[in-house]
Amino acid sequence: MSEKKEFKNSIRTILTKAVCGRALQTCQTTVYINPRDNVVPNNVLGCTIKKAKIKEKNFEGSPQKSIQIRIDGEFELHVWYETDGDTIVAKSNVKFSEVLPVETLESEKYYEDDFYSKHIMAWISKEPVFLGSMIVNKTGTPAIAIQLEYELGVEIMGDVKLNVLSYTLDNHKAAENTSCDNAEHIGNNDYDDGDY
């Protein structure tokens, strides 16, 4: 005769970290280079961008439906231009500051108590690229206007409480077995705040 088997269940809580919000944003900016000795350039020959990096990332404002993340960074800009038959290279350290709106699935309460303890991960998903240039007159002096484009990404990480409904097979001939080999898990997410 087959033995009687019963299923017992219980709720277990798992504490982990998860991505609470994510965003990508394409940014465009214009950088102005002042030629040496205020000489008017005849032509812009080329442009390269190096050493792009993020310096800081911070929450901005108070938690709402859309979380605001400010990302500050910098890169090196090298511009070749021609003036009076000579080729001149100008170098500029360019700083940028962008605010990215991040939509989240969590309620506002998740951010109210320990909003600033959440962890921000930010990166440059597309390196700055050269879009175009022109020679302009800015405040009475000649300048080279360089148009650039880059893409920034951001993720908000937070502590998560995961409630798991665990079913364990109970056999009368053996002690209660709670190994993962004979447990079927059905999950239900329940988010809670946490500090890093």
C-alpha positions as a Markdown table, in Angstrom:
| # | Residue | x | y | z |
|---|---|---|---|---|
| 1 | Met | 0.0 | 0.0 | 0.0 |
| 2 | Ser | 1.3 | 3.4 | -0.9 |
| 3 | Glu | 2.1 | 5.7 | 1.9 |
| 4 | Lys | 0.2 | 8.9 | 2.7 |
| 5 | Lys | 2.0 | 12.0 | 1.7 |
| 6 | Glu | 1.1 | 15.6 | 2.6 |
| 7 | Phe | 2.4 | 19.0 | 1.6 |
| 8 | Lys | 3.2 | 21.6 | 4.2 |
| 9 | Asn | 3.8 | 25.2 | 3.3 |
| 10 | Ser | 5.4 | 28.2 | 5.0 |
| 11 | Ile | 6.4 | 31.8 | 4.2 |
| 12 | Arg | 10.1 | 32.5 | 4.0 |
| 13 | Thr | 11.6 | 36.0 | 3.6 |
| 14 | Ile | 14.6 | 36.7 | 1.4 |
| 15 | Leu | 16.5 | 40.0 | 1.7 |
| 16 | Thr | 18.3 | 41.0 | -1.5 |
| 17 | Lys | 19.1 | 44.0 | -3.7 |
| 18 | Ala | 17.3 | 44.8 | -6.9 |
| 19 | Val | 17.1 | 47.4 | -9.6 |
| 20 | Cys | 14.2 | 49.8 | -8.7 |
| 21 | Gly | 14.5 | 52.1 | -11.7 |
| 22 | Arg | 16.4 | 52.5 | -14.9 |
| 23 | Ala | 16.8 | 55.1 | -17.6 |
| 24 | Leu | 18.8 | 56.0 | -20.7 |
| 25 | Gln | 19.0 | 59.5 | -22.2 |
| 26 | Thr | 20.7 | 60.9 | -25.3 |
| 27 | Cys | 22.2 | 64.3 | -24.6 |
| 28 | Gln | 23.5 | 67.0 | -27.0 |
| 29 | Thr | 25.6 | 70.0 | -26.2 |
| 30 | Thr | 27.6 | 72.7 | -27.9 |
| 31 | Val | 31.2 | 73.5 | -26.7 |
| 32 | Tyr | 32.8 | 76.8 | -27.6 |
| 33 | Ile | 36.6 | 77.0 | -28.3 |
| 34 | Asn | 38.3 | 80.3 | -28.3 |
| 35 | Pro | 41.1 | 80.4 | -30.9 |
| 36 | Arg | 44.6 | 81.5 | -29.8 |
| 37 | Asp | 45.1 | 85.3 | -29.8 |
| 38 | Asn | 41.5 | 85.8 | -30.9 |
| 39 | Val | 42.5 | 85.1 | -34.6 |
| 40 | Val | 39.5 | 84.2 | -36.8 |
| 41 | Pro | 39.9 | 80.5 | -38.0 |
| 42 | Asn | 39.7 | 79.8 | -41.7 |
| 43 | Asn | 38.5 | 76.3 | -41.4 |
| 44 | Val | 37.9 | 73.5 | -38.8 |
| 45 | Leu | 39.9 | 70.5 | -39.7 |
| 46 | Gly | 38.8 | 67.9 | -37.2 |
| 47 | Cys | 37.9 | 67.0 | -33.6 |
| 48 | Thr | 38.5 | 64.1 | -31.2 |
| 49 | Ile | 37.0 | 63.4 | -27.8 |
| 50 | Lys | 39.0 | 61.4 | -25.1 |
| 51 | Lys | 38.8 | 60.3 | -21.5 |
| 52 | Ala | 35.0 | 60.7 | -21.0 |
| 53 | Lys | 34.1 | 59.7 | -17.5 |
| 54 | Ile | 31.5 | 60.3 | -14.8 |
| 55 | Lys | 32.6 | 62.2 | -11.7 |
| 56 | Glu | 29.4 | 62.3 | -9.5 |
| 57 | Lys | 25.8 | 61.1 | -9.5 |
| 58 | Asn | 23.2 | 62.3 | -7.0 |
| 59 | Phe | 19.5 | 62.4 | -6.3 |
| 60 | Glu | 18.0 | 65.8 | -7.1 |
| 61 | Gly | 14.8 | 67.1 | -5.6 |
| 62 | Ser | 12.3 | 65.0 | -3.6 |
| 63 | Pro | 10.8 | 61.6 | -4.5 |
| 64 | Gln | 7.8 | 61.7 | -6.9 |
| 65 | Lys | 6.5 | 59.5 | -9.7 |
| 66 | Ser | 9.7 | 60.3 | -11.6 |
| 67 | Ile | 13.0 | 60.3 | -9.7 |
| 68 | Gln | 15.5 | 62.9 | -10.8 |
| 69 | Ile | 19.2 | 61.9 | -11.0 |
| 70 | Arg | 21.9 | 64.4 | -11.7 |
| 71 | Ile | 25.0 | 63.1 | -13.4 |
| 72 | Asp | 28.2 | 65.1 | -13.6 |
| 73 | Gly | 31.2 | 64.2 | -15.8 |
| 74 | Glu | 34.0 | 65.5 | -18.0 |
| 75 | Phe | 36.0 | 64.7 | -21.1 |
| 76 | Glu | 38.9 | 66.1 | -23.1 |
| 77 | Leu | 38.1 | 67.8 | -26.4 |
| 78 | His | 40.9 | 68.3 | -29.1 |
| 79 | Val | 40.1 | 70.5 | -32.1 |
| 80 | Trp | 42.3 | 71.1 | -35.2 |
| 81 | Tyr | 41.7 | 74.3 | -37.1 |
| 82 | Glu | 43.5 | 76.3 | -39.8 |
| 83 | Thr | 44.3 | 80.0 | -39.6 |
| 84 | Asp | 46.6 | 82.0 | -42.0 |
| 85 | Gly | 47.9 | 78.7 | -43.5 |
| 86 | Asp | 48.9 | 77.2 | -40.1 |
| 87 | Thr | 47.3 | 74.3 | -38.3 |
| 88 | Ile | 46.6 | 74.8 | -34.6 |
| 89 | Val | 45.4 | 72.3 | -32.1 |
| 90 | Ala | 43.3 | 73.5 | -29.2 |
| 91 | Lys | 42.6 | 71.4 | -26.1 |
| 92 | Ser | 39.7 | 71.9 | -23.7 |
| 93 | Asn | 38.6 | 70.0 | -20.6 |
| 94 | Val | 34.8 | 70.0 | -20.9 |
| 95 | Lys | 32.5 | 69.4 | -17.9 |
| 96 | Phe | 28.9 | 68.3 | -18.3 |
| 97 | Ser | 25.9 | 68.0 | -16.0 |
| 98 | Glu | 22.7 | 66.3 | -17.0 |
| 99 | Val | 19.5 | 65.4 | -15.1 |
| 100 | Leu | 17.8 | 62.1 | -15.9 |
| 101 | Pro | 14.2 | 61.3 | -15.0 |
| 102 | Val | 13.9 | 57.7 | -13.8 |
| 103 | Glu | 10.5 | 56.1 | -13.6 |
| 104 | Thr | 10.1 | 53.5 | -10.9 |
| 105 | Leu | 7.6 | 50.7 | -10.2 |
| 106 | Glu | 7.7 | 51.2 | -6.5 |
| 107 | Ser | 5.4 | 53.4 | -4.6 |
| 108 | Glu | 6.5 | 56.9 | -3.3 |
| 109 | Lys | 6.7 | 55.5 | 0.2 |
| 110 | Tyr | 9.6 | 53.3 | -0.8 |
| 111 | Tyr | 11.7 | 56.5 | -1.3 |
| 112 | Glu | 10.2 | 58.8 | 1.4 |
| 113 | Asp | 12.0 | 57.5 | 4.6 |
| 114 | Asp | 15.5 | 56.7 | 3.3 |
| 115 | Phe | 15.4 | 58.2 | -0.1 |
| 116 | Tyr | 19.1 | 59.3 | -0.2 |
| 117 | Ser | 20.3 | 55.9 | 1.0 |
| 118 | Lys | 19.5 | 54.2 | -2.3 |
| 119 | His | 22.5 | 53.4 | -4.4 |
| 120 | Ile | 22.9 | 55.0 | -7.9 |
| 121 | Met | 24.8 | 53.3 | -10.7 |
| 122 | Ala | 25.6 | 55.6 | -13.7 |
| 123 | Trp | 27.6 | 55.0 | -16.9 |
| 124 | Ile | 28.3 | 56.5 | -20.3 |
| 125 | Ser | 26.4 | 54.1 | -22.7 |
| 126 | Lys | 27.5 | 56.0 | -25.8 |
| 127 | Glu | 30.8 | 57.9 | -25.9 |
| 128 | Pro | 30.7 | 61.6 | -27.0 |
| 129 | Val | 30.7 | 61.9 | -30.8 |
| 130 | Phe | 31.3 | 64.8 | -33.0 |
| 131 | Leu | 28.2 | 66.1 | -34.9 |
| 132 | Gly | 29.4 | 69.3 | -36.6 |
| 133 | Ser | 31.2 | 72.6 | -36.2 |
| 134 | Met | 31.0 | 76.2 | -37.2 |
| 135 | Ile | 32.9 | 79.4 | -36.7 |
| 136 | Val | 30.8 | 82.0 | -34.8 |
| 137 | Asn | 31.1 | 85.4 | -33.2 |
| 138 | Lys | 30.5 | 85.1 | -29.5 |
| 139 | Thr | 30.4 | 88.2 | -27.4 |
| 140 | Gly | 32.5 | 90.1 | -30.0 |
| 141 | Thr | 35.3 | 87.5 | -30.3 |
| 142 | Pro | 35.7 | 84.6 | -32.8 |
| 143 | Ala | 34.9 | 81.1 | -31.5 |
| 144 | Ile | 34.6 | 77.6 | -32.8 |
| 145 | Ala | 31.3 | 76.0 | -31.9 |
| 146 | Ile | 31.5 | 72.1 | -31.6 |
| 147 | Gln | 28.3 | 70.1 | -31.5 |
| 148 | Leu | 28.5 | 66.8 | -29.6 |
| 149 | Glu | 26.2 | 64.0 | -28.7 |
| 150 | Tyr | 26.5 | 61.3 | -26.0 |
| 151 | Glu | 24.2 | 58.9 | -24.1 |
| 152 | Leu | 24.0 | 58.3 | -20.3 |
| 153 | Gly | 22.5 | 55.4 | -18.4 |
| 154 | Val | 21.5 | 55.2 | -14.8 |
| 155 | Glu | 20.0 | 52.5 | -12.4 |
| 156 | Ile | 18.7 | 52.9 | -8.9 |
| 157 | Met | 19.5 | 50.0 | -6.6 |
| 158 | Gly | 17.7 | 49.3 | -3.3 |
| 159 | Asp | 17.1 | 46.7 | -0.7 |
| 160 | Val | 14.2 | 44.3 | -1.4 |
| 161 | Lys | 12.2 | 42.0 | 0.8 |
| 162 | Leu | 11.0 | 38.9 | -1.1 |
| 163 | Asn | 8.3 | 36.8 | 0.5 |
| 164 | Val | 8.4 | 33.2 | -0.9 |
| 165 | Leu | 5.7 | 30.6 | -0.3 |
| 166 | Ser | 7.6 | 27.3 | 0.2 |
| 167 | Tyr | 5.9 | 23.9 | -0.1 |
| 168 | Thr | 7.7 | 20.9 | 1.4 |
| 169 | Leu | 6.8 | 17.2 | 0.9 |
| 170 | Asp | 6.2 | 15.5 | 4.3 |
| 171 | Asn | 6.7 | 11.7 | 4.3 |
| 172 | His | 5.7 | 9.8 | 7.5 |
| 173 | Lys | 8.7 | 7.5 | 7.2 |
| 174 | Ala | 11.3 | 10.3 | 7.1 |
| 175 | Ala | 12.0 | 13.4 | 9.1 |
| 176 | Glu | 10.8 | 16.6 | 7.6 |
| 177 | Asn | 12.9 | 17.4 | 4.5 |
| 178 | Thr | 13.5 | 21.0 | 3.6 |
| 179 | Ser | 16.1 | 20.6 | 1.0 |
| 180 | Cys | 15.9 | 22.4 | -2.3 |
| 181 | Asp | 15.6 | 19.1 | -4.2 |
| 182 | Asn | 12.0 | 18.5 | -3.2 |
| 183 | Ala | 10.7 | 22.1 | -2.7 |
| 184 | Glu | 8.6 | 24.0 | -5.2 |
| 185 | His | 8.7 | 27.8 | -4.8 |
| 186 | Ile | 6.1 | 30.2 | -5.8 |
| 187 | Gly | 7.2 | 33.9 | -5.3 |
| 188 | Asn | 5.3 | 37.0 | -4.4 |
| 189 | Asn | 7.2 | 40.3 | -4.3 |
| 190 | Asp | 6.9 | 42.6 | -1.3 |
| 191 | Tyr | 9.2 | 45.6 | -1.4 |
| 192 | Asp | 10.7 | 47.3 | 1.7 |
| 193 | Asp | 13.3 | 49.9 | 2.3 |
| 194 | Gly | 16.8 | 49.2 | 3.4 |
| 195 | Asp | 20.2 | 50.8 | 3.8 |
| 196 | Tyr | 23.4 | 49.9 | 2.3 |
